[in-house]
Amino acid sequence: MEFLGTLADIALHLDKYLALLTAQHGAWIYAILFVIIFAETGLVVTPFLPGDSLLFVAGAIAALGEMQLGWLLGLLSAAAVLGNMTNYQIGRYLGPGVFKRESARFLNPAALLKTQAFYARHGGKALFISRFLPLFRTFVPFVAGVGAMHYGRFFFFNFFGALAWVFALCLTGYWFGNLAWVRENLSALILGIIVLSLLPALFAWMTRLRRRRKTCA
């Protein structure tokens, strides 16, 4: 519980923590941010790391002159691209072994074939849209690897999805993050960003639940 409390405090007061890290570590802040974005997008076990809010606050701090915006955009875009590529390769490596058991309810060869068919048709859209959805952006590239999505197509949507995500949030923070009203309510806005980014996932879950209830009725 203490760990969750600390994590929530960091997420809600990211502006203070990031400003402190920037003051303490100077140019090393770029490496710290690179690792966080890489891990959030590239490792299936770390979807809880800040993504959207981190990019927004980093852009706001860059507007104060504490970081170079060009370096920030370039390095964090690279981290997002490489993270997804790593996640894809992990899924590609683990996929065939995970889906071997015929008797398994979900992880069976038939499920693998359905996954492959889905990514052949909708993988590009799923990759691009998932960039803006916490949790999903961590798991979608992994499942794309499991489904053996064509690598050229994966790289295309991975690359442009990463650019759209990083540039949109960093530049929004850069342009608006230091307005007086925004600065005074930044913690509430960070919470709002987190809630808004989770709403599509909640809506999709509720839609699936409704359909399932209609099917069972």
DAKA-V55014 format. One record per pair of residues at least 24 apart in sequence whose ideal C-beta (glycine too) atoms are under 7 Angstrom apart, sorted by the first residue. I is the first residue (numbers start at 1). J is the second residue. D is the distance in whole Angstrom. If there is no record, write none. Layout:
I,J,D + I,J,D
This chain:
7,48,7 + 11,50,6 + 11,53,7 + 11,194,7 + 12,187,5 + 12,190,6 + 12,191,6 + 13,187,6 + 14,50,6 + 14,53,5 + 14,54,6 + 14,57,5 + 14,190,6 + 15,57,5 + 15,60,7 + 15,186,5 + 18,57,5 + 18,58,7 + 18,61,6 + 19,61,6 + 22,61,6 + 22,66,5 + 22,67,7 + 29,67,7 + 30,71,6 + 30,75,5 + 33,58,6 + 33,76,6 + 34,75,5 + 34,76,7 + 34,79,5 + 37,76,5 + 37,79,4 + 37,80,6 + 37,83,7 + 38,79,4 + 38,82,6 + 38,83,4 + 40,138,7 + 41,80,5 + 41,83,3 + 41,84,5 + 41,87,7 + 41,137,6 + 41,138,6 + 42,82,7 + 42,83,3 + 42,84,7 + 42,86,4 + 42,87,5 + 44,87,7 + 44,90,7 + 44,138,6 + 44,139,7 + 44,142,5 + 47,134,7 + 47,135,5 + 47,138,4 + 51,134,6 + 52,134,7 + 52,169,6 + 52,193,5 + 52,197,5 + 53,190,5 + 53,193,5 + 53,194,6 + 55,166,6 + 55,169,4 + 55,170,5 + 55,173,7 + 56,169,5 + 56,172,6 + 56,173,4 + 56,177,6 + 56,193,6 + 57,173,6 + 57,177,7 + 58,170,6 + 58,173,7 + 59,169,7 + 59,170,4 + 59,171,6 + 59,172,7 + 59,173,3 + 59,174,4 + 59,177,6 + 60,173,4 + 60,174,7 + 60,177,2 + 60,178,6 + 62,174,6 + 63,174,5 + 63,177,6 + 63,178,5 + 64,178,6 + 69,174,6 + 72,170,6 + 73,166,6 + 73,167,6 + 73,170,6 + 76,166,5 + 76,170,7 + 77,162,5 + 77,163,5 + 77,166,5 + 80,162,4 + 80,165,6 + 80,166,6 + 81,158,6 + 81,159,6 + 81,162,5 + 84,141,4 + 84,158,5 + 84,162,7 + 85,158,7 + 87,141,4 + 87,142,5 + 87,145,7 + 88,141,5 + 88,144,6 + 88,145,4 + 88,154,6 + 89,145,6 + 90,142,6 + 90,145,6 + 91,142,4 + 91,143,6 + 91,144,7 + 91,145,3 + 91,146,4 + 92,145,4 + 92,148,7 + 95,145,6 + 95,146,4 + 115,143,6 + 115,146,6 + 115,147,4 + 116,147,5 + 116,148,6 + 118,147,7 + 119,144,5 + 119,147,4 + 119,149,4 + 123,149,4 + 123,153,7 + 123,154,7 + 124,153,6 + 124,157,4 + 127,154,7 + 127,157,4 + 127,158,6 + 127,161,6 + 128,157,5 + 128,161,4 + 131,161,4 + 131,162,7 + 131,164,7 + 131,165,4 + 132,165,6 + 132,197,7 + 133,197,6 + 133,200,6 + 133,201,6 + 134,197,5 + 134,198,6 + 135,201,7 + 136,201,6
